[in-house]
Amino acid sequence: MSGPTSPEPSRHAGLSFAQFVGLMAALMATNALAIDSMLPALPEIGDALGITTPNERQWIVTSYLLGFGAAQIVYGTLADRFGRRVVLLVGLGIYVAASLMATLAGTFDTMMVARVLQGVGAAGTRVLAVSIVRDCYSGRQMARVMSLTFIVFLTVPILAPSIGQVIILFGVWRWIFAGLALFGIVVLAWAAWRLPETLHPEDRVAIALKPIAHAFAESLTNRLAVGYMLAMTCILGGLFGFINAAQQLFVDVFEAPTLFPLVFAVIAGFMALASFLNSRIVGRLGMRRVSHAALLAFITLAVIHAGVAMTRHETLWTFAALQACTMFCFGLVASNFGAMAMDPLGHVAGTASSVQGFVTTVGGALLGFFIGQHFDGTAVPNTLGFAVCGLAALVMVLIAERGRLFRPHQAPPAA
């Protein structure tokens, strides 16, 4: 075992640092795969299941996100009581079973049930991944680990639409869900074989009303945690709006369906690049300097992009360039906002992760669905949604930081 100065904590003994980051990324990738791999196949899925309205296909994405977000509220409590490992394995089992159910779905209603359950299973991977990282790291080191995790995790959106495109070229859309089941089985086996319990016995919280209420109250009353949680909700709303309408944008607006996987990969690549950059600079510059500057740049780019779309100067190439730059800023914002929201709540990390995952995902999904449902054959709703969501996020940050940007938070003096 390493000495006390080692950057690798003993709570994940048996896993190297690279294996630890890789497993956390794989857990998070179950979610990204379940969203992005089927985007090119939405028309085929809609035709097979009798969906006649293009905007109605967005429910295939949103139903998953709602299940994913809503289930997070219970995983944290269970993880704080029974430990991270067993709850994680149960969640992965649900994910595999729901993926198989979606593979065999013959009606739209069955698909919706399968997608909600798939989201319920994947919710465990999100809550537990964040909780396990928080068990082992805090502060800037946690932000660094999350950034490295995001680098691996964000390769999934780069590749997933292309994988889906290849599958529907040479097979049927049902193979996409079969592939998700197979990936879930692999991650389940990896976690069962290699992941030790990271929650210390003394940190376990009994399932009793008083401690649960206390943990929830702390998660919902800490000014910094709530502020950054709501800011992240707004930012995710813009992202989910883009994901909901992405296939329609490339087919109906730009008439370039074959370029969809490539351009989507470039956009996701900029997000991965931003996460890598964040992992290199956050230790020197701090989370606030990096994320606040990135948020201001995000808003500026989104406003410019909305202006381009509203004046009917949008082309595939202006969209790709401006969207990629906006997503680069998103990548710098996301890792740091998540770390800052969790940092003051390490002693109730499981519950805090659940609350924050519930609020950010359900809130972001509803905002994104609202944006997506306003798709009108142009890029205006998407670009305007990013601008409004970015401005709302800035308001939340200013409230959290009492009007200050860039400066490290100073805890109030003890009474």
Steps between C-alpha positions, in 0.01 A plus 500: 500500500626847423616734772298798624639732234373284213240667277313170479280442806482159662122484451548370148789269584531228241429743217772711343426868445449435127266206570305710748451782247419248227232325703340829606498607134344169395226545760424847366521372143198275555295819509659669198466185289133465590435851367732559206528164327138503386480858374562405133243219534212711634314508163525120467389448861213743450385326182517155661303609807240712320624849597372734230606843631877572481504704823329208679812289446672723755313304769741211434775724638297690761331194656844354566622828652196525728552146630870569535441819695210392721663178623808682623307631800496151660839363400692733729306400810542132416871549427556684828332214687609183320822618339591597147584162351180297547272788397711560189475135396120504539475813285712341227279191510189714442677674212580170329144363544341822367734503200384150411138611543557790258661258254175302486256795521215475251304812593577860588359450852727202563797699376414787735482263798830339400667839456380625838628182667827526309536851641417370849782247474749748356419745780686272737815527292485880506436533874746232599778618269486851646467367856793259458720780360392724790578218748856498372572863407397856579560855381721563199616138494138389466457747213812354336375142533158601365668671206709193419189288530318735265777467240435126473126544550471761225653272240165320514299788346775528240460137396143410598308662210742343253446162665126546473533610137706192411252271674201631307697484175585133543235381744189613684449758772426229757867403489582836660313403817650153493841666493407711803406182687835343411692810614305501826593137562870577445496796743301297754759221488789752528350670804411171668854370449716804571315771694534491879266680738603866530258608775653474846283315752489805728356709215197275446167668569205297626175518303315705757294813450712734708846438345353478149313827551818655640704390197235626259472828690876555483500421128218748434604784728873538444522820297795401284376146436150613400626790290735288293243220480245738346761653272588152375129432446475800271811406303377142459167634373678650202695179437191277519314736268777450246501122543121480462502689172844400365378241251229737371749785468731301277222345292237775474705818533838417346390203285820315590399180683817316399713772660311481829732246672812684384392850604356368827836332565687827439271684742542229766874502434517865599328410827759228563782740417362748750487236773860405430605866514311541825686208655828676415416853616245471780766421760687824420214736421224363720148388421340843519736679265470228238126435521389863538706611201367203301141585593540858378651372175216246471241778524684721250528222244137394549376856449710536183372164375139598569556820306640310202203262501238772543639701210482186280877488443532153654672230296620154594853636541410805711285273716779243542763764582292702747346193663843340543637813667195522725541137600868563571388754758240253629779248561690751715186590692360151564782331692558800725135581572439139597806491726414834665141388562623180669803636685323636813292182536762227523358363828165431326644434154255225403188698582648820361590328174147362474333834568726682258461231235121506537472878475753551221382210282123533542518879485739490205289237320184708536676814382655307212167344404339846502775628270484193278123515463536851357699367205354682200722398212774749596787513748349801681333315792818301570740795492265731689452228761875486561518877545208517746623198697850649523368831631283319757806302613694823548224634724519183712879531532478865601247411770716212623813716512324811637572697186868404473662322211845340470594536869533190721218456747579610854319313771336727759696536826398278788273662755 
